[in-house]
Amino acid sequence: MKKFRFLYIAAAALLFAACANEEDGIGNNGPVAATVKADISNNIKTRGTADNDRWTTGDAIGVYVTSAGNTKGTNVKYESDQYGEFVSANPIYFRDNEEQTFSAYYPYIDDPNNDKFDENGWLINDWTIDYSNPSNTLLANDFLFASGATASKASPMVNFTDLNNVGESLPEKDHRFKHKMSMIEFTVSAGEGVESRKSNLQSITLDKIKTQGKINVKTGATEVTGTSTKATLPVTGLLTDARVCKFILFPQQFENKELTISCNVMYNENTINNYTTKISLPNGFEGGKKYTYTISVHNNSIVIGNANITSWDIGVDKEPLDAEIE
């Protein structure tokens, strides 16, 4: 009788173990957490970090599992630690042995009540870019997106990295974070007839741009909303050194395919000169592109030259434009 009793106990133990594994959905030693490695494309240069293409401690991304299956993950927060690794207080766990596909976005948006995004991933309320704090404008509004990275229980590292071999440049292998906004950068310096030590740059204004829009954290798409308005970025400094002014913008088109800009310069601490000109934008501001211009302040005008439109890299110079003083 004892023999049969032991057999019953053993069978019950095996049944319990099988049920436990079934509940896990993995059928072996237990769930494995997904770990994240994330790179920013080396030619991305708008982040507010020391070297522009690295994460800083505290940077947070939202991670999604985009493939179907038992493994789930929706806007899971992973945060960069002091070693540059991404960790999560509530990581995604692989529930079976199937390979999963992931996407992620930056900056992370906390959504504790599940009411900030619609089912397709669009931000419900408008995202507004505030230009009043230049030191924080770029970092706070630099919407980045990465997709296509895969991982599994056997290989749990989610690599938002470039997996191209040397000599390859296949987009489907490049899973790094990429810019979805646009950026325009002005480098202002003193020109002919201007005393640089008496000329103090005050601000640069973009006329009639849209500063509100929506982002899609599942696809990386953007769209502008609202009405056009002036956007002024305060940039104070003597023109003894070149002054750099950067605007991050929603990708957008312009009715006349041009944009009016103005540059305010204080001379000798008492006279404000306002210079205006127009820049040609036949394709508007496109996502993932950087528009750079050099501005030379002359005694009665400004000259814009070296106008580049690039994918965050070196582009082709355009003809300089003259600007008259108002």
Order of alpha helices (4+ residues) and beta strands (2+ residues): alpha-beta-beta-beta-beta-beta-beta-beta-beta-alpha-beta-beta-beta-beta-beta-beta-beta-beta-beta-beta-beta-beta-beta-beta
